[in-house]
Amino acid sequence: MSEKFGLVTWEEEVGSKSNSNHKRDEFMRVQPGNNRVRLLTRAFQYWVHKWKEEGDKGFGEKVYCSKFHGTCPLCDKGDKPKKRWFVGVADRTSGTYKVLDMGAAIYQHIQTYSRDNDWGDPTTYDVDIVVDRNGGATGYYKIVPKPKTSLTDADVSMKQGVDLDDLKRRCTPPTAEEVGKRLERIRSRKNASKNEADTSTDDDSDDSLFSFPPADQQSVRA
């Protein structure tokens, strides 16, 4: 398994299964049906845990892995992190710049086209991320490449405004101490919810390290 984070090429193996013009980059919400985008950047790889306390239901909480600093509290518990990727895209529906948070399924589909002699570099054509809720584990996502076209003036402007340092920051691993604080905040929030009153006074100003789309369900995540 490739132990990397940050900018990668489309040859990265998956393994086992702010710019001043952008106050806060929006995440791409992948919806059922068609989601046409133009990739404007290469992929930025990061490692993340889906952590649940014993007895918790649902998909769990996303927590960045700190193993690149030598140790990770969740790795120490036997929880294995998975690779994900951030990529800057032009969302054809809204006509705006978005950050797409990709899991292995979408990454592998795009990787296949990037390796194909007829398609190549996936920034040279639009791709349609088709989401089929009834497609099962192997058919939930399908990538449909569109004919190659030059970037529009709007695309060029968006690409020039992309903050690559921000994408790099988003995938930079936290320290083990920061992971511990993240876990404590999650526990505090859950306890507050159980008590039907949020009494937390914790300052979450550093939660940008762990920014993800708030809806953490298969129907909206990439």
URWOQUI-V237890 format. One record per residue. N is the residue number from 1. RES is the residue in one small letter. SS is DSSP state (a for helix, b for strand, c for the rest). PHI is phi in whole degrees, -180 to 180 (NA if undefined). NEAR is the number of other ideal C-beta (glycine too) atoms within 8 Angstrom. Layout:
# URWOQUI-V237890
n->[N | N]
res->[RES | RES]
ss->[SS | SS]
phi->[PHI | PHI]
near->[NEAR | NEAR]
This chain:
# URWOQUI-V237890
n->[1 | 2 | 3 | 4 | 5 | 6 | 7 | 8 | 9 | 10 | 11 | 12 | 13 | 14 | 15 | 16 | 17 | 18 | 19 | 20 | 21 | 22 | 23 | 24 | 25 | 26 | 27 | 28 | 29 | 30 | 31 | 32 | 33 | 34 | 35 | 36 | 37 | 38 | 39 | 40 | 41 | 42 | 43 | 44 | 45 | 46 | 47 | 48 | 49 | 50 | 51 | 52 | 53 | 54 | 55 | 56 | 57 | 58 | 59 | 60 | 61 | 62 | 63 | 64 | 65 | 66 | 67 | 68 | 69 | 70 | 71 | 72 | 73 | 74 | 75 | 76 | 77 | 78 | 79 | 80 | 81 | 82 | 83 | 84 | 85 | 86 | 87 | 88 | 89 | 90 | 91 | 92 | 93 | 94 | 95 | 96 | 97 | 98 | 99 | 100 | 101 | 102 | 103 | 104 | 105 | 106 | 107 | 108 | 109 | 110 | 111 | 112 | 113 | 114 | 115 | 116 | 117 | 118 | 119 | 120 | 121 | 122 | 123 | 124 | 125 | 126 | 127 | 128 | 129 | 130 | 131 | 132 | 133 | 134 | 135 | 136 | 137 | 138 | 139 | 140 | 141 | 142 | 143 | 144 | 145 | 146 | 147 | 148 | 149 | 150 | 151 | 152 | 153 | 154 | 155 | 156 | 157 | 158 | 159 | 160 | 161 | 162 | 163 | 164 | 165 | 166 | 167 | 168 | 169 | 170 | 171 | 172 | 173 | 174 | 175 | 176 | 177 | 178 | 179 | 180 | 181 | 182 | 183 | 184 | 185 | 186 | 187 | 188 | 189 | 190 | 191 | 192 | 193 | 194 | 195 | 196 | 197 | 198 | 199 | 200 | 201 | 202 | 203 | 204 | 205 | 206 | 207 | 208 | 209 | 210 | 211 | 212 | 213 | 214 | 215 | 216 | 217 | 218 | 219 | 220 | 221 | 222]
res->[m | s | e | k | f | g | l | v | t | w | e | e | e | v | g | s | k | s | n | s | n | h | k | r | d | e | f | m | r | v | q | p | g | n | n | r | v | r | l | l | t | r | a | f | q | y | w | v | h | k | w | k | e | e | g | d | k | g | f | g | e | k | v | y | c | s | k | f | h | g | t | c | p | l | c | d | k | g | d | k | p | k | k | r | w | f | v | g | v | a | d | r | t | s | g | t | y | k | v | l | d | m | g | a | a | i | y | q | h | i | q | t | y | s | r | d | n | d | w | g | d | p | t | t | y | d | v | d | i | v | v | d | r | n | g | g | a | t | g | y | y | k | i | v | p | k | p | k | t | s | l | t | d | a | d | v | s | m | k | q | g | v | d | l | d | d | l | k | r | r | c | t | p | p | t | a | e | e | v | g | k | r | l | e | r | i | r | s | r | k | n | a | s | k | n | e | a | d | t | s | t | d | d | d | s | d | d | s | l | f | s | f | p | p | a | d | q | q | s | v | r | a]
ss->[c | c | c | c | c | b | b | b | c | c | c | c | c | c | c | c | c | c | c | c | c | c | c | c | c | b | b | c | c | c | c | c | b | c | c | b | b | b | b | c | c | c | b | b | b | b | b | b | b | b | b | c | c | c | c | c | c | c | c | c | b | b | b | b | c | c | a | a | a | c | c | c | a | a | a | a | c | c | c | c | c | b | b | b | b | b | b | b | b | b | b | c | c | c | c | b | b | b | b | b | b | b | c | a | a | a | a | a | a | a | a | a | a | a | c | c | c | c | c | c | c | a | a | a | b | b | b | b | b | b | b | c | c | c | c | a | a | a | a | c | b | b | b | b | b | b | b | b | c | c | c | c | a | a | a | a | a | a | a | a | a | c | c | a | a | a | a | a | a | a | c | c | c | c | c | a | a | a | a | a | a | a | a | a | a | a | a | a | a | a | a | a | a | a | c | c | c | c | c | c | c | c | c | c | a | a | a | a | a | a | c | c | c | c | c | c | c | c | c | c | c | c]
phi->[NA | -76 | -94 | -138 | -145 | 91 | -61 | -135 | -90 | -78 | -91 | -63 | -80 | -74 | 79 | -69 | -75 | NA | -65 | -62 | -82 | -128 | -61 | -156 | -64 | -86 | -83 | -75 | -92 | -79 | -103 | -56 | 100 | -93 | -138 | -85 | -141 | -121 | -70 | -108 | -134 | -77 | -86 | -113 | -91 | -143 | -120 | -144 | -99 | -108 | -100 | -135 | -70 | -58 | 95 | -71 | -106 | 89 | -84 | 93 | -103 | -80 | -135 | -58 | -91 | -105 | -62 | -72 | -95 | 107 | -154 | -145 | -56 | -81 | -61 | -64 | -85 | 91 | -85 | -90 | -77 | -121 | -80 | -141 | -140 | -101 | -146 | -82 | -135 | -95 | -81 | -69 | -72 | -94 | 72 | -128 | -79 | -137 | -106 | -96 | -99 | -99 | -92 | -62 | -61 | -68 | -57 | -65 | -62 | -66 | -59 | -59 | -70 | -64 | -90 | -83 | -62 | -79 | -109 | 67 | -47 | -73 | -88 | -100 | -156 | -75 | -128 | -106 | -89 | -96 | -106 | -118 | -61 | -100 | -82 | 75 | -63 | -97 | -117 | -64 | -115 | -137 | -106 | -113 | -76 | -104 | -54 | -65 | -143 | -73 | -65 | -76 | -59 | -66 | -62 | -60 | -63 | -63 | -64 | -67 | -90 | -66 | -94 | -65 | -64 | -68 | -63 | -64 | -62 | -62 | -106 | -74 | -67 | -78 | -83 | -60 | -63 | -66 | -63 | -59 | -66 | -61 | -64 | -65 | -65 | -62 | -62 | -62 | -65 | -65 | -64 | -64 | -65 | -65 | -86 | 61 | -158 | -87 | -104 | -68 | -115 | -69 | -86 | -94 | -63 | -96 | -70 | -61 | -63 | -122 | -71 | -144 | -56 | -65 | -81 | -108 | -132 | -59 | -68 | -126 | -102 | -94]
near->[5 | 6 | 4 | 7 | 9 | 10 | 9 | 12 | 5 | 11 | 7 | 12 | 6 | 10 | 6 | 4 | 4 | 8 | 8 | 4 | 4 | 11 | 3 | 5 | 11 | 8 | 10 | 13 | 7 | 10 | 7 | 6 | 6 | 6 | 12 | 10 | 15 | 12 | 11 | 13 | 12 | 9 | 13 | 15 | 14 | 15 | 13 | 11 | 13 | 10 | 12 | 9 | 7 | 4 | 3 | 7 | 3 | 6 | 6 | 9 | 8 | 11 | 14 | 14 | 14 | 14 | 11 | 9 | 10 | 5 | 9 | 12 | 11 | 13 | 12 | 7 | 6 | 5 | 8 | 6 | 12 | 11 | 11 | 12 | 12 | 14 | 13 | 14 | 13 | 14 | 11 | 9 | 6 | 6 | 7 | 8 | 13 | 14 | 13 | 14 | 13 | 12 | 10 | 10 | 8 | 13 | 14 | 9 | 11 | 14 | 12 | 8 | 13 | 11 | 7 | 8 | 4 | 4 | 9 | 9 | 5 | 13 | 8 | 6 | 11 | 10 | 15 | 12 | 14 | 11 | 12 | 10 | 7 | 4 | 9 | 6 | 4 | 5 | 8 | 11 | 13 | 9 | 12 | 7 | 10 | 9 | 4 | 4 | 7 | 3 | 8 | 6 | 6 | 8 | 11 | 9 | 8 | 12 | 12 | 6 | 10 | 12 | 10 | 8 | 6 | 11 | 15 | 11 | 7 | 11 | 12 | 10 | 13 | 12 | 8 | 12 | 6 | 11 | 16 | 9 | 9 | 14 | 12 | 8 | 12 | 11 | 9 | 10 | 10 | 9 | 8 | 11 | 8 | 6 | 7 | 4 | 5 | 6 | 6 | 8 | 4 | 6 | 5 | 6 | 5 | 8 | 9 | 6 | 10 | 10 | 6 | 8 | 9 | 4 | 7 | 10 | 7 | 6 | 7 | 9 | 11 | 10]
